[in-house]
Amino acid sequence: MSEASLVAVAFGDDPGRWPLPAATTAWERWLRAVAAGGQGHYGSATADLTALRREVRAGPLASLAHSTQASFLRQLGDHTCARHWDGRGLALAASDLEAGVDALLGLAADALGVGRFATSAALLARAREPLERSTATRLPLRWQWVAAELEMARGNGAAAVRLAERAVELANGHPSARHRVKTQLVYAAALCSAGRVAESRRIAEDALTATDTLGLVPLRWALASLLADIVGDAAAAEEMAAKRDTCAQQVRRAGGVWRR
């Protein structure tokens, strides 16, 4: 029962459940860390990952533990440190498809975050072949997110929108409420980068409402940050900035250290 509950929080329709059930296996410990991180409880998530890495020192689960730690660091703005964790995750993945692609996509996002666009593109290309052989439904979504973000960073708004629209297609009917909201965030950002601000605002506002309902504080922070720049009037911008700052405070209280 604990595993099913944790799957529902980490990758299903109950992402805001807190407190989380206790983990009784190493796999459940990873699910618990993913679930806590999605809510912004980085202190709890990091504690579970630290315990997991002590318990499982090699293989795909150890790889995922490293890649997940990297994802938290990226969310908090530390792409350089995240690269270390993703690199270790890739080494530990060995022949495991899901863990290997997870680490490659993390490395692509790390490179993007420090402005190494050619490296990011090469890592995305490297991930394509194993991705096509994987059955994990979240990995194609992650590929589209990073590819869209790369095109945004390069100033290619129209290409970013096409990639984000493909992500929206993949996200429709996906079991993870968190992944669906993240896809809307990427789509809204891509539309904004293409100058389609009114559409971006509408999608971002809908996604922000979903984060309030689902308890996804990191995504709420990102959406409020986007909206603070595009809402169009001073009062609305101030409201979004206040929501963004409240999210940052919640994350700090829950053990997150911002590097932005």
C-alpha positions as CSV (number, residue, x, y, z in Angstrom):
1,M,0.0,0.0,0.0
2,S,2.9,2.4,0.7
3,E,4.4,1.9,-2.8
4,A,1.1,2.6,-4.5
5,S,0.5,5.7,-2.4
6,L,4.0,7.0,-3.2
7,V,3.6,6.3,-6.9
8,A,0.4,8.4,-6.8
9,V,2.3,11.3,-5.3
10,A,5.5,11.0,-7.3
11,F,4.1,10.2,-10.7
12,G,0.3,10.2,-10.4
13,D,-2.7,12.2,-9.5
14,D,-2.0,12.9,-5.9
15,P,1.1,15.1,-6.0
16,G,0.2,17.3,-3.0
17,R,-0.2,14.7,-0.3
18,W,1.8,15.6,2.8
19,P,3.0,14.1,5.1
20,L,4.2,11.3,2.9
21,P,4.0,7.6,3.8
22,A,7.1,6.0,5.2
23,A,9.4,4.1,2.8
24,T,10.0,0.5,3.6
25,T,12.2,-0.4,0.5
26,A,14.9,1.4,-1.4
27,W,12.6,1.9,-4.4
28,E,10.0,3.5,-2.1
29,R,12.7,5.8,-0.7
30,W,13.4,7.0,-4.2
31,L,9.7,7.5,-4.9
32,R,9.4,9.4,-1.6
33,A,12.3,11.7,-2.6
34,V,10.8,12.5,-6.0
35,A,7.4,13.2,-4.4
36,A,8.9,15.5,-1.7
37,G,11.0,17.4,-4.2
38,G,8.0,18.0,-6.4
39,Q,6.3,19.8,-3.5
40,G,9.5,21.8,-2.6
41,H,10.3,19.8,0.5
42,Y,13.9,19.6,-0.5
43,G,15.3,18.9,3.0
44,S,13.2,15.7,3.3
45,A,13.9,14.7,-0.3
46,T,17.6,15.1,0.1
47,A,17.6,13.1,3.4
48,D,15.9,10.2,1.6
49,L,18.3,10.4,-1.3
50,T,21.3,10.4,1.0
51,A,20.0,7.3,2.8
52,L,19.3,5.6,-0.5
53,R,22.8,6.2,-1.8
54,R,24.2,4.7,1.4
55,E,22.0,1.7,0.9
56,V,22.3,1.2,-2.8
57,R,25.8,2.0,-4.2
58,A,25.6,0.7,-7.8
59,G,23.1,0.0,-10.5
60,P,20.1,1.9,-12.0
61,L,18.5,2.9,-8.7
62,A,21.8,4.4,-7.5
63,S,22.0,6.2,-10.8
64,L,18.4,7.6,-10.4
65,A,19.3,8.7,-6.9
66,H,22.2,10.8,-8.3
67,S,20.2,12.2,-11.2
68,T,17.3,13.1,-8.9
69,Q,19.7,15.0,-6.6
70,A,20.9,16.8,-9.7
71,S,17.4,17.8,-10.6
72,F,16.8,19.4,-7.2
73,L,20.0,21.4,-7.6
74,R,18.9,22.6,-11.0
75,Q,15.6,23.7,-9.7
76,L,17.4,25.7,-7.1
77,G,19.7,27.3,-9.7
78,D,22.9,25.4,-9.2
79,H,23.5,23.9,-12.7
80,T,27.3,23.5,-12.2
81,C,26.9,21.3,-9.1
82,A,24.1,19.4,-10.7
83,R,26.4,18.4,-13.6
84,H,28.6,16.5,-11.1
85,W,25.6,14.5,-9.9
86,D,24.3,13.8,-13.4
87,G,27.7,12.7,-14.5
88,R,27.9,10.2,-11.7
89,G,24.4,9.1,-12.4
90,L,25.4,8.4,-16.0
91,A,28.4,6.3,-14.9
92,L,26.2,4.3,-12.5
93,A,23.5,3.7,-15.1
94,A,25.6,1.2,-17.1
95,S,23.3,-0.5,-19.6
96,D,20.0,0.6,-18.0
97,L,18.0,2.6,-20.5
98,E,15.8,4.6,-18.2
99,A,18.6,5.6,-15.8
100,G,21.0,6.4,-18.6
101,V,18.5,8.6,-20.5
102,D,17.6,10.4,-17.2
103,A,21.2,11.2,-16.6
104,L,21.8,12.4,-20.3
105,L,18.8,14.6,-20.2
106,G,20.0,16.0,-16.9
107,L,23.4,16.7,-18.3
108,A,21.8,18.5,-21.3
109,A,19.8,20.7,-19.0
110,D,22.9,21.4,-16.9
111,A,24.8,22.5,-20.0
112,L,21.9,24.7,-21.1
113,G,21.8,26.3,-17.7
114,V,25.4,27.5,-18.0
115,G,25.1,28.6,-21.7
116,R,26.8,25.6,-23.3
117,F,24.2,25.3,-26.0
118,A,26.2,23.1,-28.4
119,T,27.0,20.6,-25.6
120,S,23.3,20.6,-24.6
121,A,22.3,19.8,-28.2
122,A,24.8,17.0,-28.5
123,L,23.6,15.4,-25.3
124,L,20.0,15.6,-26.5
125,A,21.0,13.9,-29.7
126,R,22.9,11.2,-27.8
127,A,19.8,10.5,-25.8
128,R,17.5,10.0,-28.8
129,E,18.5,6.4,-29.7
130,P,18.2,4.9,-26.2
131,L,15.0,7.0,-25.6
132,E,13.4,5.4,-28.6
133,R,14.0,1.9,-27.0
134,S,12.7,3.0,-23.6
135,T,9.1,2.4,-22.4
136,A,9.2,5.1,-19.7
137,T,6.5,7.6,-20.7
138,R,8.1,10.5,-18.7
139,L,11.4,10.4,-20.6
140,P,10.0,11.6,-24.0
141,L,8.3,14.5,-22.2
142,R,11.6,15.4,-20.5
143,W,13.4,15.4,-23.9
144,Q,10.8,17.8,-25.4
145,W,11.1,20.1,-22.3
146,V,14.9,20.4,-22.5
147,A,14.8,20.7,-26.3
148,A,12.2,23.5,-26.1
149,E,14.2,25.3,-23.4
150,L,17.3,25.1,-25.6
151,E,15.5,26.7,-28.5
152,M,14.2,29.4,-26.2
153,A,17.8,30.1,-25.0
154,R,19.0,30.3,-28.6
155,G,16.2,32.8,-29.5
156,N,14.3,30.4,-31.7
157,G,10.8,31.0,-30.4
158,A,8.9,29.3,-33.2
159,A,11.0,26.1,-32.9
160,A,10.5,26.2,-29.1
161,V,6.7,26.4,-29.6
162,R,6.7,23.4,-32.0
163,L,8.7,21.3,-29.4
164,A,6.5,22.4,-26.6
165,E,3.3,21.6,-28.6
166,R,4.6,18.1,-29.0
167,A,5.2,17.9,-25.3
168,V,1.5,19.0,-24.8
169,E,0.4,16.1,-27.0
170,L,2.5,13.6,-25.0
171,A,1.3,15.0,-21.7
172,N,-2.4,14.7,-22.6
173,G,-3.6,11.7,-20.6
174,H,-0.3,11.3,-18.8
175,P,-0.8,9.9,-15.3
176,S,1.4,12.5,-13.6
177,A,-0.4,15.7,-12.7
178,R,3.0,17.2,-12.0
179,H,4.3,16.4,-15.5
180,R,1.2,17.8,-17.1
181,V,1.6,21.1,-15.2
182,K,5.4,21.3,-16.0
183,T,4.5,20.8,-19.7
184,Q,2.1,23.8,-19.5
185,L,4.9,25.9,-17.9
186,V,7.3,25.0,-20.8
187,Y,4.5,25.7,-23.3
188,A,3.7,29.1,-21.8
189,A,7.4,30.0,-21.7
190,A,7.9,29.0,-25.4
191,L,4.9,31.0,-26.5
192,C,6.3,34.0,-24.6
193,S,9.6,33.6,-26.4
194,A,7.8,33.6,-29.7
195,G,6.0,36.9,-28.9
196,R,2.6,35.2,-28.3
197,V,2.3,36.8,-24.9
198,A,-1.5,36.8,-24.5
199,E,-1.6,33.0,-25.1
200,S,1.3,32.5,-22.8
201,R,-0.4,34.4,-20.0
202,R,-3.6,32.4,-20.4
203,I,-1.8,29.1,-20.2
204,A,0.4,30.2,-17.3
205,E,-2.5,31.4,-15.3
206,D,-4.4,28.1,-15.7
207,A,-1.3,26.2,-14.7
208,L,-0.7,28.5,-11.7
209,T,-4.2,27.7,-10.5
210,A,-3.4,24.0,-10.8
211,T,-0.3,24.3,-8.7
212,D,-2.3,26.0,-6.0
213,T,-4.6,23.0,-6.0
214,L,-1.9,20.3,-6.3
215,G,0.6,21.8,-3.9
216,L,3.5,22.0,-6.4
217,V,5.5,24.9,-4.9
218,P,8.5,24.8,-7.2
219,L,6.3,25.0,-10.3
220,R,4.2,27.7,-8.7
221,W,7.3,29.7,-8.1
222,A,8.3,29.3,-11.8
223,L,4.9,30.2,-13.1
224,A,4.6,33.2,-10.8
225,S,8.0,34.4,-12.0
226,L,6.9,34.2,-15.6
227,L,3.6,35.9,-15.0
228,A,5.3,38.7,-13.0
229,D,7.0,39.7,-16.2
230,I,4.0,39.4,-18.7
231,V,0.8,40.2,-16.8
232,G,0.7,43.7,-18.2
233,D,-0.2,45.9,-15.3
234,A,1.6,47.0,-12.2
235,A,-0.9,45.7,-9.7
236,A,-1.1,42.2,-11.2
237,A,2.7,42.1,-11.6
238,E,3.1,43.0,-7.9
239,E,0.6,40.2,-6.9
240,M,2.6,37.7,-9.0
241,A,5.9,38.9,-7.5
242,A,4.5,38.5,-4.0
243,K,3.3,34.9,-4.8
244,R,6.8,34.1,-6.2
245,D,8.5,35.4,-3.1
246,T,6.1,33.4,-0.8
247,C,7.0,30.3,-2.7
248,A,10.7,31.0,-2.3
249,Q,10.2,31.4,1.4
250,Q,8.4,28.1,1.6
251,V,11.2,26.4,-0.2
252,R,13.8,27.9,2.1
253,R,11.8,26.8,5.2
254,A,11.6,23.3,3.7
255,G,15.4,23.0,3.3
256,G,16.0,24.4,-0.2
257,V,18.9,26.9,-0.8
258,W,18.3,29.1,-3.8
259,R,21.3,29.8,-6.0
260,R,19.5,32.2,-8.4
